Amino acid sequence: MQATLKSISIGLLVLFCVQVFAQTKFGKVLKTTPGIVSYTFRNEFAKNVPQTLDNIKALGITNIEFSNLFGKTSTELREMLNDRGMICTSYGVSYEALQNKMDAVIQDAKTLGAEFVRVAWIPHTAPMDLTLAQKTVADFNSFGQKLKENGLTFCYHNHGFEFLPYQNGTYFDYIVQNTNPDYVSFEMDILWVFHPGQDPAALLKKYPTRFRLMHVKDLKKGVVGDFSGGTPVENDVTLGTGQLDLPKIMKAARKTKIKHYYIEDESPIAGQQVPLSLLYLKGL
């Protein structure tokens, strides 16, 4: 009985979201409905891609950042998106793919209709140091140049370990300041800025033209961060219920070049949390 009532309440919430987000303007701070990162519904996509797309659209979300093709070809995914009036604006790939399969990355990104190609992890076996930072800069400039030549924009998604102190700043500062802005842009994951002890709003103000994409998420209260780049997925909570100062962050983001915002919720109850996170963002 309790499970049935819970299912009904979630269904009503989804219906309410559809009605609310059908409006032209999403909210006061975030003007348009945010997208979603496919990883949020990774388990659902792994079982049934068409149904998962239908469920996402039922929430009023039509913009997806894919970081997995879930056993489909890019052509098949694009057809599914087209059939539903949905789009893919960013395509997430591995570092190894950019190093060794660049042509395939470019083809898939273009087929999906993505404008951005994103990587979210720098291979490493030890904490970030200058040698790794220098190699990262060289690789990013190379990746970005090749992608730009093919009409795509390269973005790096921070993951926490880049914020170890270096000189008067961090290794993340070093990477931003030493990459070519014509070739290299960034996707801010606000949880992975906050977790290692940084202020997302301050970082947005520091580099207002370098961030083009954002992952919007929140960190469970009481969780203590570090430079590991990892935290249990259960620590992803409904927006507005965790530690991050989202009103401050989102207002700062409005003054940057960020083009697309995506909700990313890695928790096992993302299906319950995402509708509530949407309502929170709309109410800002």
Secondary structure as UniProt FT lines:
FT   HELIX           2..21
FT   STRAND          35..37
FT   HELIX           38..41
FT   HELIX           42..47
FT   HELIX           49..58
FT   TURN            59..60
FT   STRAND          63..66
FT   TURN            70..71
FT   HELIX           74..84
FT   STRAND          87..93
FT   HELIX           95..100
FT   HELIX           102..112
FT   STRAND          116..119
FT   HELIX           130..149
FT   TURN            150..151
FT   STRAND          153..157
FT   HELIX           161..163
FT   STRAND          165..166
FT   TURN            167..168
FT   STRAND          169..170
FT   HELIX           171..178
FT   TURN            181..183
FT   STRAND          184..189
FT   HELIX           191..194
FT   TURN            195..197
FT   HELIX           200..206
FT   TURN            208..210
FT   STRAND          211..216
FT   STRAND          218..219
FT   TURN            221..222
FT   HELIX           233..235
FT   STRAND          236..237
FT   TURN            239..240
FT   HELIX           246..253
FT   TURN            254..255
FT   STRAND          260..263
FT   TURN            268..269
FT   HELIX           270..283
//
